[in-house]
Amino acid sequence: MMDIFETRESEVRSYCRSWPAVFERAQGSTVYTEDGAEYLDFFSGAGALNYGHNNPALLEPLLEYLRSGAIVHSLDMKTPAKRKFLQTFEDVILKPRNLDYKVMFPGPTGTNTVEAALKLARKITGRQHILSFTNAFHGMTLGSLSVTGNSMKRMGAGIPLTNSSKIPYDDYFDGETADFLWLERVLEDSGSGVDKPAGIIVETVQGEGGLNAARAAWLRGLSELCKKHDILLIVDDVQAGCGRTGTFFSFEGAGITPDIVCLSKSISGFGLPMALTLFRPELDAWTPGEHNGTFRGHNPAFVTAAAALETYWADGKFQQQVSARIVQLHEGLERIAASVEGAAVRGRGLLAGVVFPDPDTAGKIAAAAFDRGLLVETSGPESEVVKLMPALTISADELDRGLDILIEATNAVAGTRELAGAL
Ligand SMILES: Cc1ncc(COP(=O)(O)O)c(C=O)c1O
C-alpha cells in the first residue's frame, strides 16, 4: 500500500527504502516502530548517535534548558550555553590532548564544516587546488562534493567539480606501490604540471567509501609530507571522530596534529545538528562574517554537547569501556568474515564491518538482518561492505545479540563455511 512518504516525499529518499518501517520511539540502542516492532540499532544515525538514543544524561539537561526559557536560537551571539560548551571543550578535550585549536561554528552539518575548512585552506595559502583521496566522502554541497569520490554522487552536482584531484588512499594499490611515491615526485618536480595544493583532506577511516582504514604510519607519512611542502592537512573527523575509533579524535593514535579538523555528527551527542571546524590559531585569518549561517548558534545542541563531554570524556573510564566493545565487535566480525570465502574485516574501532567478494552480498545481509530485528547499513562504492556502527554506549549483551543476528543473517545469505561454535 502506498503511503504519504511514497506519494509526497521526493524520490531522493534512501534509507527509508531499505528499512520500510515507521520508527516512532527509541532508547539507547533500541528503536521501536509504530507497530511495536523492536530493532537493535547498529547504525546510530550514521554516526550522529554515538551515545545512543535519548540518552538520559543528555536528555535531562536538554529538557531543563528548554523549560527554563533560555535562548534557543542565537546565530553567533554570546550565550551561557555556548560559553559552557566552549569551556568544556577546552577543558575536557583540547587541553588534556595538548591541542590548541580555535573553534569555529560553520553551520550545523558535516558538509558545512568541510566547506569552511576548504575555504580557509584556500584563503590562507592563496592556492586553489585541494587533494583528496580515492573513495573519500566529505558531503553533498559543491565544495565537499568536489573532494568526494563516489561518481553517482558527483554526477548529482550537474556542473564540473573543479580545483581538486584524487590521490590514492592507503593500500589502494594493495601495497605494491610505495605510499606517496607519485605525490612526492610531482610536488618536487616543477615540470610535473600538478599545481601545489592548498590542502589535503583525509578521513582516517573512510566511513562511506568502504571502511578503508589508514594505517598510523601512513597518516604520519601524510602529515610529514604536508609539513615538508607547506600544505595544510585537514582531517575530516565528521564520522570517525567523537570516540568512534576508540579515542575522541580518530587521529590521536597516529600521533599527528592536523592543521584543520572537521567535526559534526556526534559532537552534540544527542543527534541535534551541530558542527565545528577547528584550526591552529595562526590559521584564523577569517574576517568577521566572511563565513556565516543562520544555524550556527543552536543552544540546545551546545547543552547536550557539553553534557556529553562532561559525562563521557572527563576521565578515561568511558574510553576503557569502548575499548572492550571494540575487541568484542572485531572478534565477531572476524568470525563472520571467516564464514564466507573471500570475505574480510574492514575498518577500525566501532566503525567496522565485513567486505564480501560479491558486491550484492552486503545488501542482502543487511536486509536479512533487518528481517531479524537489526539495523545495519552498507558502505563502499558498490555497497559491498556490511557496516557496523553500534552506539559507543552499547552493552556487551546487546553487542553480542546484534552479532548473533548478523551471523545468522550472513549464514542465511552467504554462509559457505561452518561457523565454529556460538559467540
Ligand atoms: C567523513 C564525512 N564528512 C562529511 C560528511 C557530511 O556530513 P553531513 O551529511 O552532515 O553534511 C559525512 C557524512 O556522512 C562524512 O561521513
The ligand as a Gaussian input file, in Angstrom:
#p B3LYP/6-31G(d) Opt

LIG

0 1
 C       33.515000      11.968000       6.660000
 C       32.273000      12.755000       6.395000
 N       32.365000      14.060000       6.100000
 C       31.271000      14.798000       5.856000
 C       30.005000      14.256000       5.885000
 C       28.811000      15.102000       5.583000
 O       28.055000      15.317000       6.727000
 P       26.544000      15.822000       6.586000
 O       25.754000      14.703000       5.998000
 O       26.129000      16.136000       7.996000
 O       26.576000      17.038000       5.733000
 C       29.866000      12.890000       6.194000
 C       28.529000      12.262000       6.227000
 O       28.358000      11.076000       6.269000
 C       31.021000      12.122000       6.457000
 O       30.939000      10.815000       6.729000

